Amino acid sequence: MRTIQLNVPDNLDLKDYDFSMIVAVKLYEEAKLSAGQAAEMVGLSKRAFIEMLGKYGVFAFSQSVLDLQSDIKNA
């Protein structure tokens, strides 16, 4: 895994963990990362990451029936 350095304004009142979660959740939401990859990015188990998705307004399951069927098949 690579590390990226970002310059974040001082007035942005977010802890490093929260910032990492926002990025990981967004990448998961856009299907750029799997739940496991996103969880690893923030140092959580896959289950813990999935449980946190609701806090960030993201559904754990795809809204597409075909995607959901595929998720069930691959579970």
For each residue, the residues with C-beta under 8 A, 3 or more apart:
1: 40 41
2:
3:
4:
5:
6:
7:
8: 12 14 19
9: 12
10:
11:
12: 8 9
13:
14: 8 18 19 22
15: 18 19
16: 19 20
17: 20 21 42
18: 14 15 21 22
19: 8 14 15 16 22 23
20: 16 17 23 24 41 42
21: 17 18 24 25 42 52 56
22: 14 18 19 25 26 56
23: 19 20 26 27 41
24: 20 21 27 28 33 38 39 41 42 49
25: 21 22 28 29 38 52 53 56 58
26: 22 23 29 30
27: 23 24 30 32 33 38 41
28: 24 25 31 32 33 34 35 37 38 49 53 58
29: 25 26 58
30: 26 27
31: 28
32: 27 28
33: 24 27 28 37 38 41
34: 28 37 38
35: 28 38 39 46 49 50 60
36: 39 40 46
37: 28 33 34 40 41
38: 24 25 27 28 33 34 35 41 42 49
39: 24 35 36 42 44 45 46 48 49 50
40: 1 36 37 43
41: 1 20 23 24 27 33 37 38
42: 17 20 21 24 38 39 49
43: 40
44: 39 48 49 52
45: 39 48 49
46: 35 36 39 49 50
47: 50 51
48: 39 44 45 51 52
49: 24 28 35 38 39 42 44 45 46 52 53
50: 35 39 46 47 53 60
51: 47 48 54
52: 21 25 44 48 49 55 56
53: 25 28 49 50 56 58 59 60
54: 51 57 58 60
55: 52
56: 21 22 25 52 53
57: 54
58: 25 28 29 53 54
59: 53 62 63
60: 35 50 53 54
61: 68 71
62: 59 67 68 71
63: 59 67 68
64: 67 68
65: 68 69
66: 69 70
67: 62 63 64 70 71
68: 61 62 63 64 65 71 72
69: 65 66 72 73
70: 66 67 73 74
71: 61 62 67 68 74 75
72: 68 69 75
73: 69 70
74: 70 71
75: 71 72
